[in-house]
Amino acid sequence: MGKKCIICYEPALFCIKDSSECYCNECAEEHFSDISLLVKVEEETKKIKELIDKKRDN
């Protein structure tokens, strides 16, 4: 189950770092002047998978 935009409930592409607030591309562009400051969901997912793999290998 992927993250959903907190405004329109579409699939989220961006999140605020260290927060559960996520946004689709359209809502992110509408509510933030610089979306480059937001974290892409893919990057966070990759970090979580790496942590899980590391724990499993130990």
PDB file of N, CA, C, O and CB in Angstrom:
ATOM      1  N   MET A   1       0.844  -1.172   0.000  1.00  0.00           N
ATOM      2  CA  MET A   1       0.000   0.000   0.000  1.00  0.00           C
ATOM      3  C   MET A   1       0.889   1.234   0.000  1.00  0.00           C
ATOM      4  O   MET A   1       1.706   1.413   0.904  1.00  0.00           O
ATOM      5  CB  MET A   1      -0.960  -0.002   1.214  1.00  0.00           C
ATOM      6  N   GLY A   2       0.735   2.088  -1.009  1.00  0.00           N
ATOM      7  CA  GLY A   2       1.548   3.279  -1.122  1.00  0.00           C
ATOM      8  C   GLY A   2       1.009   4.433  -0.304  1.00  0.00           C
ATOM      9  O   GLY A   2      -0.115   4.399   0.198  1.00  0.00           O
ATOM     10  N   LYS A   3       1.825   5.438  -0.186  1.00  0.00           N
ATOM     11  CA  LYS A   3       1.430   6.655   0.533  1.00  0.00           C
ATOM     12  C   LYS A   3       0.408   7.417  -0.296  1.00  0.00           C
ATOM     13  O   LYS A   3       0.438   7.385  -1.526  1.00  0.00           O
ATOM     14  CB  LYS A   3       2.665   7.554   0.840  1.00  0.00           C
ATOM     15  N   LYS A   4      -0.499   8.103   0.398  1.00  0.00           N
ATOM     16  CA  LYS A   4      -1.543   8.891  -0.255  1.00  0.00           C
ATOM     17  C   LYS A   4      -1.368  10.360   0.101  1.00  0.00           C
ATOM     18  O   LYS A   4      -0.905  10.691   1.193  1.00  0.00           O
ATOM     19  CB  LYS A   4      -2.952   8.395   0.156  1.00  0.00           C
ATOM     20  N   CYS A   5      -1.734  11.227  -0.810  1.00  0.00           N
ATOM     21  CA  CYS A   5      -1.710  12.670  -0.594  1.00  0.00           C
ATOM     22  C   CYS A   5      -2.691  13.017   0.527  1.00  0.00           C
ATOM     23  O   CYS A   5      -3.822  12.530   0.538  1.00  0.00           O
ATOM     24  CB  CYS A   5      -2.066  13.442  -1.907  1.00  0.00           C
ATOM     25  N   ILE A   6      -2.257  13.862   1.472  1.00  0.00           N
ATOM     26  CA  ILE A   6      -3.131  14.213   2.594  1.00  0.00           C
ATOM     27  C   ILE A   6      -4.240  15.176   2.189  1.00  0.00           C
ATOM     28  O   ILE A   6      -5.156  15.426   2.972  1.00  0.00           O
ATOM     29  CB  ILE A   6      -2.316  14.823   3.714  1.00  0.00           C
ATOM     30  N   ILE A   7      -4.170  15.713   0.985  1.00  0.00           N
ATOM     31  CA  ILE A   7      -5.187  16.668   0.533  1.00  0.00           C
ATOM     32  C   ILE A   7      -6.223  15.999  -0.361  1.00  0.00           C
ATOM     33  O   ILE A   7      -7.424  16.099  -0.108  1.00  0.00           O
ATOM     34  CB  ILE A   7      -4.531  17.830  -0.212  1.00  0.00           C
ATOM     35  N   CYS A   8      -5.759  15.314  -1.412  1.00  0.00           N
ATOM     36  CA  CYS A   8      -6.700  14.767  -2.398  1.00  0.00           C
ATOM     37  C   CYS A   8      -6.748  13.235  -2.403  1.00  0.00           C
ATOM     38  O   CYS A   8      -7.572  12.646  -3.103  1.00  0.00           O
ATOM     39  CB  CYS A   8      -6.329  15.260  -3.781  1.00  0.00           C
ATOM     40  N   TYR A   9      -5.878  12.590  -1.632  1.00  0.00           N
ATOM     41  CA  TYR A   9      -5.829  11.123  -1.491  1.00  0.00           C
ATOM     42  C   TYR A   9      -5.366  10.385  -2.750  1.00  0.00           C
ATOM     43  O   TYR A   9      -5.543   9.172  -2.856  1.00  0.00           O
ATOM     44  CB  TYR A   9      -7.188  10.614  -1.105  1.00  0.00           C
ATOM     45  N   GLU A  10      -4.782  11.104  -3.692  1.00  0.00           N
ATOM     46  CA  GLU A  10      -4.145  10.466  -4.844  1.00  0.00           C
ATOM     47  C   GLU A  10      -2.800   9.894  -4.378  1.00  0.00           C
ATOM     48  O   GLU A  10      -2.321  10.262  -3.306  1.00  0.00           O
ATOM     49  CB  GLU A  10      -3.952  11.489  -6.037  1.00  0.00           C
ATOM     50  N   PRO A  11      -2.183   9.001  -5.163  1.00  0.00           N
ATOM     51  CA  PRO A  11      -0.871   8.477  -4.776  1.00  0.00           C
ATOM     52  C   PRO A  11       0.137   9.614  -4.571  1.00  0.00           C
ATOM     53  O   PRO A  11       0.232  10.527  -5.392  1.00  0.00           O
ATOM     54  CB  PRO A  11      -0.352   7.493  -5.844  1.00  0.00           C
ATOM     55  N   ALA A  12       0.870   9.546  -3.490  1.00  0.00           N
ATOM     56  CA  ALA A  12       1.821  10.604  -3.138  1.00  0.00           C
ATOM     57  C   ALA A  12       3.164  10.389  -3.814  1.00  0.00           C
ATOM     58  O   ALA A  12       3.615   9.258  -3.994  1.00  0.00           O
ATOM     59  CB  ALA A  12       2.007  10.670  -1.625  1.00  0.00           C
ATOM     60  N   LEU A  13       3.792  11.494  -4.184  1.00  0.00           N
ATOM     61  CA  LEU A  13       5.132  11.465  -4.749  1.00  0.00           C
ATOM     62  C   LEU A  13       6.142  12.132  -3.834  1.00  0.00           C
ATOM     63  O   LEU A  13       7.339  11.863  -3.933  1.00  0.00           O
ATOM     64  CB  LEU A  13       5.144  12.135  -6.104  1.00  0.00           C
ATOM     65  N   PHE A  14       5.675  13.004  -2.938  1.00  0.00           N
ATOM     66  CA  PHE A  14       6.552  13.776  -2.071  1.00  0.00           C
ATOM     67  C   PHE A  14       6.077  13.721  -0.630  1.00  0.00           C
ATOM     68  O   PHE A  14       4.882  13.601  -0.361  1.00  0.00           O
ATOM     69  CB  PHE A  14       6.631  15.222  -2.544  1.00  0.00           C
ATOM     70  N   CYS A  15       7.032  13.810   0.300  1.00  0.00           N
ATOM     71  CA  CYS A  15       6.721  13.883   1.731  1.00  0.00           C
ATOM     72  C   CYS A  15       7.580  14.967   2.363  1.00  0.00           C
ATOM     73  O   CYS A  15       8.639  15.323   1.846  1.00  0.00           O
ATOM     74  CB  CYS A  15       6.957  12.506   2.436  1.00  0.00           C
ATOM     75  N   ILE A  16       7.109  15.482   3.481  1.00  0.00           N
ATOM     76  CA  ILE A  16       7.927  16.368   4.289  1.00  0.00           C
ATOM     77  C   ILE A  16       8.866  15.471   5.084  1.00  0.00           C
ATOM     78  O   ILE A  16       8.436  14.476   5.668  1.00  0.00           O
ATOM     79  CB  ILE A  16       7.051  17.292   5.230  1.00  0.00           C
ATOM     80  N   LYS A  17      10.149  15.824   5.106  1.00  0.00           N
ATOM     81  CA  LYS A  17      11.145  14.997   5.785  1.00  0.00           C
ATOM     82  C   LYS A  17      10.764  14.784   7.245  1.00  0.00           C
ATOM     83  O   LYS A  17      10.350  15.718   7.933  1.00  0.00           O
ATOM     84  CB  LYS A  17      12.536  15.640   5.687  1.00  0.00           C
ATOM     85  N   ASP A  18      10.908  13.561   7.704  1.00  0.00           N
ATOM     86  CA  ASP A  18      10.620  13.162   9.089  1.00  0.00           C
ATOM     87  C   ASP A  18       9.177  13.440   9.490  1.00  0.00           C
ATOM     88  O   ASP A  18       8.899  13.760  10.646  1.00  0.00           O
ATOM     89  CB  ASP A  18      11.555  13.881  10.040  1.00  0.00           C
ATOM     90  N   SER A  19       8.265  13.320   8.537  1.00  0.00           N
ATOM     91  CA  SER A  19       6.841  13.556   8.795  1.00  0.00           C
ATOM     92  C   SER A  19       6.024  12.541   8.011  1.00  0.00           C
ATOM     93  O   SER A  19       6.519  11.939   7.058  1.00  0.00           O
ATOM     94  CB  SER A  19       6.429  15.012   8.412  1.00  0.00           C
ATOM     95  N   SER A  20       4.796  12.358   8.407  1.00  0.00           N
ATOM     96  CA  SER A  20       3.913  11.461   7.667  1.00  0.00           C
ATOM     97  C   SER A  20       3.076  12.220   6.640  1.00  0.00           C
ATOM     98  O   SER A  20       2.229  11.625   5.974  1.00  0.00           O
ATOM     99  CB  SER A  20       2.999  10.708   8.629  1.00  0.00           C
ATOM    100  N   GLU A  21       3.306  13.528   6.505  1.00  0.00           N
ATOM    101  CA  GLU A  21       2.559  14.337   5.547  1.00  0.00           C
ATOM    102  C   GLU A  21       3.124  14.132   4.142  1.00  0.00           C
ATOM    103  O   GLU A  21       4.287  14.436   3.878  1.00  0.00           O
ATOM    104  CB  GLU A  21       2.605  15.835   5.939  1.00  0.00           C
ATOM    105  N   CYS A  22       2.283  13.612   3.249  1.00  0.00           N
ATOM    106  CA  CYS A  22       2.706  13.336   1.880  1.00  0.00           C
ATOM    107  C   CYS A  22       1.763  14.016   0.900  1.00  0.00           C
ATOM    108  O   CYS A  22       0.602  14.277   1.214  1.00  0.00           O
ATOM    109  CB  CYS A  22       2.756  11.819   1.617  1.00  0.00           C
ATOM    110  N   TYR A  23       2.282  14.300  -0.297  1.00  0.00           N
ATOM    111  CA  TYR A  23       1.530  15.061  -1.287  1.00  0.00           C
ATOM    112  C   TYR A  23       1.731  14.486  -2.686  1.00  0.00           C
ATOM    113  O   TYR A  23       2.804  13.979  -3.012  1.00  0.00           O
ATOM    114  CB  TYR A  23       1.945  16.533  -1.256  1.00  0.00           C
ATOM    115  N   CYS A  24       0.692  14.572  -3.504  1.00  0.00           N
ATOM    116  CA  CYS A  24       0.840  14.242  -4.921  1.00  0.00           C
ATOM    117  C   CYS A  24       1.572  15.413  -5.580  1.00  0.00           C
ATOM    118  O   CYS A  24       1.760  16.454  -4.949  1.00  0.00           O
ATOM    119  CB  CYS A  24      -0.565  13.968  -5.611  1.00  0.00           C
ATOM    120  N   ASN A  25       1.978  15.261  -6.811  1.00  0.00           N
ATOM    121  CA  ASN A  25       2.727  16.302  -7.502  1.00  0.00           C
ATOM    122  C   ASN A  25       1.923  17.600  -7.592  1.00  0.00           C
ATOM    123  O   ASN A  25       2.453  18.675  -7.313  1.00  0.00           O
ATOM    124  CB  ASN A  25       3.118  15.829  -8.899  1.00  0.00           C
ATOM    125  N   GLU A  26       0.658  17.507  -7.976  1.00  0.00           N
ATOM    126  CA  GLU A  26      -0.172  18.700  -8.153  1.00  0.00           C
ATOM    127  C   GLU A  26      -0.348  19.471  -6.839  1.00  0.00           C
ATOM    128  O   GLU A  26      -0.186  20.691  -6.815  1.00  0.00           O
ATOM    129  CB  GLU A  26      -1.541  18.308  -8.713  1.00  0.00           C
ATOM    130  N   CYS A  27      -0.674  18.781  -5.762  1.00  0.00           N
ATOM    131  CA  CYS A  27      -0.872  19.445  -4.464  1.00  0.00           C
ATOM    132  C   CYS A  27       0.447  20.001  -3.922  1.00  0.00           C
ATOM    133  O   CYS A  27       0.462  21.069  -3.309  1.00  0.00           O
ATOM    134  CB  CYS A  27      -1.486  18.460  -3.445  1.00  0.00           C
ATOM    135  N   ALA A  28       1.550  19.286  -4.143  1.00  0.00           N
ATOM    136  CA  ALA A  28       2.857  19.772  -3.691  1.00  0.00           C
ATOM    137  C   ALA A  28       3.201  21.080  -4.392  1.00  0.00           C
ATOM    138  O   ALA A  28       3.632  22.036  -3.748  1.00  0.00           O
ATOM    139  CB  ALA A  28       3.957  18.716  -3.954  1.00  0.00           C
ATOM    140  N   GLU A  29       3.012  21.127  -5.707  1.00  0.00           N
ATOM    141  CA  GLU A  29       3.311  22.345  -6.450  1.00  0.00           C
ATOM    142  C   GLU A  29       2.395  23.492  -6.035  1.00  0.00           C
ATOM    143  O   GLU A  29       2.815  24.649  -6.012  1.00  0.00           O
ATOM    144  CB  GLU A  29       3.186  22.092  -7.945  1.00  0.00           C
ATOM    145  N   GLU A  30       1.152  23.174  -5.711  1.00  0.00           N
ATOM    146  CA  GLU A  30       0.184  24.196  -5.322  1.00  0.00           C
ATOM    147  C   GLU A  30       0.476  24.767  -3.931  1.00  0.00           C
ATOM    148  O   GLU A  30       0.251  25.955  -3.698  1.00  0.00           O
ATOM    149  CB  GLU A  30      -1.224  23.617  -5.357  1.00  0.00           C
ATOM    150  N   HIS A  31       0.971  23.944  -3.009  1.00  0.00           N
ATOM    151  CA  HIS A  31       1.121  24.371  -1.619  1.00  0.00           C
ATOM    152  C   HIS A  31       2.552  24.728  -1.211  1.00  0.00           C
ATOM    153  O   HIS A  31       2.755  25.313  -0.147  1.00  0.00           O
ATOM    154  CB  HIS A  31       0.621  23.298  -0.726  1.00  0.00           C
ATOM    155  N   PHE A  32       3.536  24.391  -2.028  1.00  0.00           N
ATOM    156  CA  PHE A  32       4.929  24.686  -1.696  1.00  0.00           C
ATOM    157  C   PHE A  32       5.574  25.443  -2.843  1.00  0.00           C
ATOM    158  O   PHE A  32       5.415  25.076  -4.007  1.00  0.00           O
ATOM    159  CB  PHE A  32       5.714  23.389  -1.390  1.00  0.00           C
ATOM    160  N   SER A  33       6.302  26.498  -2.512  1.00  0.00           N
ATOM    161  CA  SER A  33       6.940  27.289  -3.560  1.00  0.00           C
ATOM    162  C   SER A  33       8.138  26.567  -4.168  1.00  0.00           C
ATOM    163  O   SER A  33       8.491  26.820  -5.320  1.00  0.00           O
ATOM    164  CB  SER A  33       7.377  28.634  -3.005  1.00  0.00           C
ATOM    165  N   ASP A  34       8.763  25.673  -3.411  1.00  0.00           N
ATOM    166  CA  ASP A  34       9.931  24.945  -3.903  1.00  0.00           C
ATOM    167  C   ASP A  34       9.813  23.474  -3.507  1.00  0.00           C
ATOM    168  O   ASP A  34      10.158  23.094  -2.388  1.00  0.00           O
ATOM    169  CB  ASP A  34      11.249  25.563  -3.345  1.00  0.00           C
ATOM    170  N   ILE A  35       9.323  22.654  -4.434  1.00  0.00           N
ATOM    171  CA  ILE A  35       9.113  21.237  -4.103  1.00  0.00           C
ATOM    172  C   ILE A  35      10.426  20.465  -3.999  1.00  0.00           C
ATOM    173  O   ILE A  35      10.430  19.315  -3.560  1.00  0.00           O
ATOM    174  CB  ILE A  35       8.220  20.583  -5.150  1.00  0.00           C
ATOM    175  N   SER A  36      11.544  21.084  -4.397  1.00  0.00           N
ATOM    176  CA  SER A  36      12.828  20.386  -4.255  1.00  0.00           C
ATOM    177  C   SER A  36      13.195  20.202  -2.781  1.00  0.00           C
ATOM    178  O   SER A  36      14.066  19.394  -2.459  1.00  0.00           O
ATOM    179  CB  SER A  36      13.943  21.162  -4.982  1.00  0.00           C
ATOM    180  N   LEU A  37      12.544  20.940  -1.892  1.00  0.00           N
ATOM    181  CA  LEU A  37      12.792  20.790  -0.456  1.00  0.00           C
ATOM    182  C   LEU A  37      12.062  19.592   0.129  1.00  0.00           C
ATOM    183  O   LEU A  37      12.350  19.178   1.252  1.00  0.00           O
ATOM    184  CB  LEU A  37      12.375  22.049   0.280  1.00  0.00           C
ATOM    185  N   LEU A  38      11.122  19.031  -0.618  1.00  0.00           N
ATOM    186  CA  LEU A  38      10.388  17.856  -0.165  1.00  0.00           C
ATOM    187  C   LEU A  38      11.163  16.592  -0.520  1.00  0.00           C
ATOM    188  O   LEU A  38      11.978  16.598  -1.442  1.00  0.00           O
ATOM    189  CB  LEU A  38       8.976  17.819  -0.788  1.00  0.00           C
ATOM    190  N   VAL A  39      10.915  15.532   0.198  1.00  0.00           N
ATOM    191  CA  VAL A  39      11.587  14.253  -0.030  1.00  0.00           C
ATOM    192  C   VAL A  39      10.714  13.402  -0.941  1.00  0.00           C
ATOM    193  O   VAL A  39       9.512  13.266  -0.713  1.00  0.00           O
ATOM    194  CB  VAL A  39      11.874  13.514   1.317  1.00  0.00           C
ATOM    195  N   LYS A  40      11.321  12.834  -1.970  1.00  0.00           N
ATOM    196  CA  LYS A  40      10.558  11.948  -2.846  1.00  0.00           C
ATOM    197  C   LYS A  40      10.262  10.647  -2.116  1.00  0.00           C
ATOM    198  O   LYS A  40      11.122  10.101  -1.425  1.00  0.00           O
ATOM    199  CB  LYS A  40      11.326  11.674  -4.165  1.00  0.00           C
ATOM    200  N   VAL A  41       9.058  10.163  -2.274  1.00  0.00           N
ATOM    201  CA  VAL A  41       8.621   8.934  -1.605  1.00  0.00           C
ATOM    202  C   VAL A  41       9.537   7.769  -1.971  1.00  0.00           C
ATOM    203  O   VAL A  41       9.841   6.932  -1.122  1.00  0.00           O
ATOM    204  CB  VAL A  41       7.161   8.601  -1.980  1.00  0.00           C
ATOM    205  N   GLU A  42       9.979   7.709  -3.221  1.00  0.00           N
ATOM    206  CA  GLU A  42      10.861   6.624  -3.668  1.00  0.00           C
ATOM    207  C   GLU A  42      12.146   6.576  -2.850  1.00  0.00           C
ATOM    208  O   GLU A  42      12.627   5.497  -2.503  1.00  0.00           O
ATOM    209  CB  GLU A  42      11.198   6.789  -5.152  1.00  0.00           C
ATOM    210  N   GLU A  43      12.704   7.751  -2.541  1.00  0.00           N
ATOM    211  CA  GLU A  43      13.948   7.805  -1.780  1.00  0.00           C
ATOM    212  C   GLU A  43      13.744   7.271  -0.368  1.00  0.00           C
ATOM    213  O   GLU A  43      14.582   6.527   0.143  1.00  0.00           O
ATOM    214  CB  GLU A  43      14.484   9.240  -1.731  1.00  0.00           C
ATOM    215  N   GLU A  44      12.648   7.643   0.258  1.00  0.00           N
ATOM    216  CA  GLU A  44      12.353   7.161   1.604  1.00  0.00           C
ATOM    217  C   GLU A  44      12.115   5.652   1.604  1.00  0.00           C
ATOM    218  O   GLU A  44      12.563   4.954   2.514  1.00  0.00           O
ATOM    219  CB  GLU A  44      11.132   7.890   2.175  1.00  0.00           C
ATOM    220  N   THR A  45      11.418   5.151   0.597  1.00  0.00           N
ATOM    221  CA  THR A  45      11.159   3.715   0.485  1.00  0.00           C
ATOM    222  C   THR A  45      12.470   2.951   0.343  1.00  0.00           C
ATOM    223  O   THR A  45      12.650   1.897   0.954  1.00  0.00           O
ATOM    224  CB  THR A  45      10.236   3.420  -0.713  1.00  0.00           C
ATOM    225  N   LYS A  46      13.377   3.483  -0.459  1.00  0.00           N
ATOM    226  CA  LYS A  46      14.675   2.839  -0.661  1.00  0.00           C
ATOM    227  C   LYS A  46      15.455   2.773   0.650  1.00  0.00           C
ATOM    228  O   LYS A  46      16.062   1.747   0.958  1.00  0.00           O
ATOM    229  CB  LYS A  46      15.489   3.593  -1.727  1.00  0.00           C
ATOM    230  N   LYS A  47      15.444   3.864   1.426  1.00  0.00           N
ATOM    231  CA  LYS A  47      16.155   3.883   2.707  1.00  0.00           C
ATOM    232  C   LYS A  47      15.578   2.849   3.671  1.00  0.00           C
ATOM    233  O   LYS A  47      16.324   2.156   4.362  1.00  0.00           O
ATOM    234  CB  LYS A  47      16.086   5.283   3.336  1.00  0.00           C
ATOM    235  N   ILE A  48      14.267   2.747   3.715  1.00  0.00           N
ATOM    236  CA  ILE A  48      13.614   1.786   4.606  1.00  0.00           C
ATOM    237  C   ILE A  48      13.972   0.357   4.206  1.00  0.00           C
ATOM    238  O   ILE A  48      14.267  -0.472   5.066  1.00  0.00           O
ATOM    239  CB  ILE A  48      12.084   1.978   4.584  1.00  0.00           C
ATOM    240  N   LYS A  49      13.948   0.066   2.904  1.00  0.00           N
ATOM    241  CA  LYS A  49      14.304  -1.275   2.433  1.00  0.00           C
ATOM    242  C   LYS A  49      15.742  -1.617   2.780  1.00  0.00           C
ATOM    243  O   LYS A  49      16.038  -2.750   3.159  1.00  0.00           O
ATOM    244  CB  LYS A  49      14.092  -1.386   0.925  1.00  0.00           C
ATOM    245  N   GLU A  50      16.648  -0.637   2.650  1.00  0.00           N
ATOM    246  CA  GLU A  50      18.047  -0.878   2.989  1.00  0.00           C
ATOM    247  C   GLU A  50      18.211  -1.188   4.473  1.00  0.00           C
ATOM    248  O   GLU A  50      18.988  -2.069   4.840  1.00  0.00           O
ATOM    249  CB  GLU A  50      18.899   0.330   2.609  1.00  0.00           C
ATOM    250  N   LEU A  51      17.485  -0.469   5.326  1.00  0.00           N
ATOM    251  CA  LEU A  51      17.542  -0.732   6.766  1.00  0.00           C
ATOM    252  C   LEU A  51      17.027  -2.128   7.099  1.00  0.00           C
ATOM    253  O   LEU A  51      17.611  -2.826   7.928  1.00  0.00           O
ATOM    254  CB  LEU A  51      16.732   0.316   7.529  1.00  0.00           C
ATOM    255  N   ILE A  52      15.948  -2.530   6.462  1.00  0.00           N
ATOM    256  CA  ILE A  52      15.384  -3.861   6.694  1.00  0.00           C
ATOM    257  C   ILE A  52      16.365  -4.938   6.256  1.00  0.00           C
ATOM    258  O   ILE A  52      16.585  -5.912   6.976  1.00  0.00           O
ATOM    259  CB  ILE A  52      14.050  -4.023   5.948  1.00  0.00           C
ATOM    260  N   ASP A  53      16.953  -4.765   5.080  1.00  0.00           N
ATOM    261  CA  ASP A  53      17.928  -5.737   4.586  1.00  0.00           C
ATOM    262  C   ASP A  53      19.134  -5.834   5.519  1.00  0.00           C
ATOM    263  O   ASP A  53      19.635  -6.926   5.787  1.00  0.00           O
ATOM    264  CB  ASP A  53      18.386  -5.359   3.172  1.00  0.00           C
ATOM    265  N   LYS A  54      19.591  -4.696   6.005  1.00  0.00           N
ATOM    266  CA  LYS A  54      20.740  -4.673   6.908  1.00  0.00           C
ATOM    267  C   LYS A  54      20.421  -5.404   8.209  1.00  0.00           C
ATOM    268  O   LYS A  54      21.247  -6.170   8.706  1.00  0.00           O
ATOM    269  CB  LYS A  54      21.162  -3.224   7.203  1.00  0.00           C
ATOM    270  N   LYS A  55      19.239  -5.176   8.759  1.00  0.00           N
ATOM    271  CA  LYS A  55      18.821  -5.852   9.996  1.00  0.00           C
ATOM    272  C   LYS A  55      18.689  -7.359   9.776  1.00  0.00           C
ATOM    273  O   LYS A  55      19.066  -8.158  10.633  1.00  0.00           O
ATOM    274  CB  LYS A  55      17.482  -5.273  10.501  1.00  0.00           C
ATOM    275  N   ARG A  56      18.154  -7.730   8.627  1.00  0.00           N
ATOM    276  CA  ARG A  56      17.941  -9.141   8.318  1.00  0.00           C
ATOM    277  C   ARG A  56      19.274  -9.873   8.162  1.00  0.00           C
ATOM    278  O   ARG A  56      19.391 -11.035   8.552  1.00  0.00           O
ATOM    279  CB  ARG A  56      17.102  -9.288   7.040  1.00  0.00           C
ATOM    280  N   ASP A  57      20.274  -9.204   7.599  1.00  0.00           N
ATOM    281  CA  ASP A  57      21.583  -9.821   7.387  1.00  0.00           C
ATOM    282  C   ASP A  57      22.365 -10.002   8.686  1.00  0.00           C
ATOM    283  O   ASP A  57      23.270 -10.834   8.746  1.00  0.00           O
ATOM    284  CB  ASP A  57      22.393  -8.985   6.423  1.00  0.00           C
ATOM    285  N   ASN A  58      22.036  -9.252   9.706  1.00  0.00           N
ATOM    286  CA  ASN A  58      22.763  -9.353  10.993  1.00  0.00           C
ATOM    287  C   ASN A  58      22.221 -10.405  11.843  1.00  0.00           C
ATOM    288  O   ASN A  58      22.714 -10.619  12.950  1.00  0.00           O
ATOM    289  CB  ASN A  58      22.729  -8.074  11.741  1.00  0.00           C
TER     290      ASN A  58
END
